[in-house]
Amino acid sequence: MSPAETYQSVVPLFAVLVSLVVVPLILVSAQRPNLRESWTIGASLAKFGLVASLLPHALAGRTAEVRLLEISPGIDFALRADPFGVFFALVASGLWVFTSFYSIGYVRGLNEHKQTRYFASFAVCLSATVGVAFAANVLTFVVFYEVLTVATYPLVIHKETPEAISGGRKYLAYTLTAGVLLIAATAWTYQVVGDLDFRAGGLLEGKSASVETVRGLFLLFILGVGVKAAIMPLHSWLPTAMVAPTPVSALLHAVAVVKAGVFGVVRVVGFVFGPSAMSAFGLSTILAIFAGATIIIASLLALSEDNLKRRLAYSTIGHLSYVVLGTALLTPASFAGGVLHIANHAAMKITLFFCAGAIYVNLHKENVSELDGIGRAMPWTMGAFTLAAAGLAGVPPVNGFVSKWYLGLGAIEADAQLPLVVLLLGGLLSAGYLIPIVYRAFFRPMAGEKGTREASALMVVPLVLTATLSVALGLAPNLFVHLHDLAMNISRSVIDGGTP
Amino acid sequence: MIQRNLPVLIPLVFLFASLVVSGFGIWKRQLAYPVALFATALAFGVALFGLQHVLTVGSISYRLGGWSPPIGIEYVLDPLAAFFTVVIVGIALLVLLHARIVVERELPERSVAYYAVSMLFLTGLSGIIITGDLFNLYVFVEIASLSGYALVAVGEKQAPVAAFRYLLVGTIGASFYLLGLCFIYLESGSLNMADVAKILPALHSKPTVVVGVLLIVVGMGIKMALFPMHGWLPDAYTYAASTSSALLAPIGTKVAAYVLVRVLFFGFGVEYVRTELPIADVISWLSAAGIIFGSVMAMAQLEMKRMLAYSSIAQIGYVGLGIGLASPLGFIGAVLHVLNHALMKSCLFLVAANVRTSIGHSTIPSFDDSLRRQMPWTMAAFSVAALSMIGIPPMAGFFSKWYLALAGIEQSQWVFVAVILASSLLNAVYFFRVWERVYLRRPVEKHPVVHSESRIESREVRPSMLVPTTVLAIGILAMGLLNALVVELIIRKAIPPGL
């Protein structure tokens, strides 16, 4: 396969910067909330537009690239909108648009304090996320990854309660440690290979390195990105971080931050080590074992969790490992399925979090056991919840089915029975922890006053839209932004194009 | 013509300024500050010009009194020296810009003496950097040290005691250096560094030379607060006047590290300190221990300046570690960290000074979020510097760690790599301790009132203090992004021969 054609373009840079330049504007408009929020909305639309404009090129196999400056002798601070980067950036920036509207409804509905800090940090996070997506080499990736860590902190501790502050400490302890390990891995890779550019098929491909070195590097890398990807046993910051406001949990803990982690896993596996090194050194088996265990254990933990957001958090942990598992199986279908699941899970999980937030703002209920009959009070919200829940369980035609289909196909391709069992069991368990909520909401009698009381349109419309999007992407995976084709391209470039 | 005289100009400007400051100050007290500031600005200009000249044309050698080198005293401005003078004079300039209000507040009666002594201090530091003569270096060390003791002594109530301890320990350090120098002179018969470097290789195995080297390393180890010879530092930095600590902490110990580089790599030769007499190993192990010790101690401090003082012990460890690794990457990391740490630590000490000016103390447990609302800009600068200290890219602090980690990995020194990385996390702990209070802790009030941002009166410091603080914060970010330029254009040219 011929190497992808690259062309110089500043679009990736603008896509990263657009939400960063509005930060000062958000800060100076602190006294005028409507103006301040319009900056957020504007930036989210502009960001999505810029990323989307890169899509046709990415589909045609042309990669936009911009080299900014040398940040270490021999290593550039460079952005490259390769298909995988575009894929992730599309997901993150697209869902940011929904979250921006939803956030406004949420923080105003609860009359939250420090809204300026909230919106400003959010914008920085999105810049960092798109930076992670477009990073052309490991060092650039690390820079954005660390910025993302720091910029999320103010959002995690937003409530400023003792619980939030200790959650923030835990979050930082985990993510900063991971960042340090990632830096070590980066430096070591540079010393071994002398090059840090991500390459489909692996930058270590064809380089001589001892078994110990490769294994040590892999361990450091996976510990580095595995914390944000919440691979067990590195996951425990995530349920704790659920003290954050719900839109934060929705976008950052279902889309941007945790997905930056799994994005990192895919980058490490597919673009640093490459399939041949992964299987030759037995790395993929180890990764698959951890991912499989995470799926099962996290789902079991979700079953017993009464707090709705924490249950969703455990569900996230499980579903992130679907991506990791798909990556670790290293077949074309499983890899594509894993990549697709980044987008599909994001759409479904953001819906679920939006619903949880709408329930909280509207009825101040946080626990599953309090949700009896709530479907009658909030039919739209719970309808969306039902769709997304069915999708996570793998029911067609919601998009969760599509990615699971490919994952299953990949497991069969790899002739691996155990992963297949894990996938099926994971689907059943997903149903097991989500469907009872639907049952309670619609079939149990409601306590207290009757009548329809939906949350504000600013919250309900986004969540209905994301639920619709989930179904639409299930019916036509290529709808709007050709995510399906992109995922296939990415998978092919990594798995087949490994040795040019 | 001026180019040839560049090396001697910088110390001379400061020396002259110290005389003029005291002279004018007796006549009119208000004149002391502008004169000192002008002299520093002038010296900074000269230093910049010198750096530019050295990089484009080449090193400059100046013969004091016209005597030729082995006999006479030689001043040399090579890339390393030029880089250090720019860093030191630049930081001093920003600190002095900031100093006026702090000096008026903390040392109202002694401002003339303060400025005169600080000029003398800078004379010593710049002299140490530029001189090419081992004995002349001792003279400058003494000038810098004596004025350093004075700078510490004019601080708080406990300051004289701290200064006395500093004086005792510092004098021992200087004496060790002098003694070591005597041993070297005994064998080589020369005091000129370049000359000694030529003579010594034949005499490397002689016990006198070995003892001389060790004495010099110990002496400079004390001066740079290399663990476990750091005992004098915390009290000295804590009790000195805020502006003195801001001047001493970022650049004082760095100069001793510079002497170590000069003497070890340029004087005795890389091969000698790396293999024949593995002094480099000892330095790096001590530095690694110092990094952990300083960081852990910093976590336990209740006073911000004291916390920063312990953090300085840790940070000088990075420089020591880079020197001890004795490789090009280690050298780059060490020299870059001198610049980065000078920016970060001066920024942090200026923040401490701002907080003291505004609320009268800097005790961490009493901080709360009123501080953030009263001094948003100072606290923003603090955040930038702290993130850099933790090593969050793209701040400057990350990149010194990056080069040091590269150097450690290159030599398979995994312990050092682990220390460098672990210290990031320790730094995070002690800086987040401050952050949580400044940004998240509600003030304890007798009458709970609803806060509104507009009702909090701003107690932000005056622009003359705020501007240097923010310039340093911006400098930290800029140095992070532009570090490759500094490395490629300056530090690579300064790498000692044979490294």
Interface residues (C-beta under 8 A of the other chain):
Chain A: A30 L69 E70 I71 S72 P73 F77 V142 V143 E146 V147 T149 V150 I157 E160 I165 R169 L172 A173 L176 T177 G179 V180 L181 I183 A184 A187 W188 Y190 Q191
Chain B: L387 I390 G391 I392 P393 P394 F398 F399 K401 W402 Y403 A405 L406 I409 E410 V417 L421 A422 S424 L425 A428 F432 E436 L440 E453 L481 L482 N483 A484 L485 V487 E488 R492
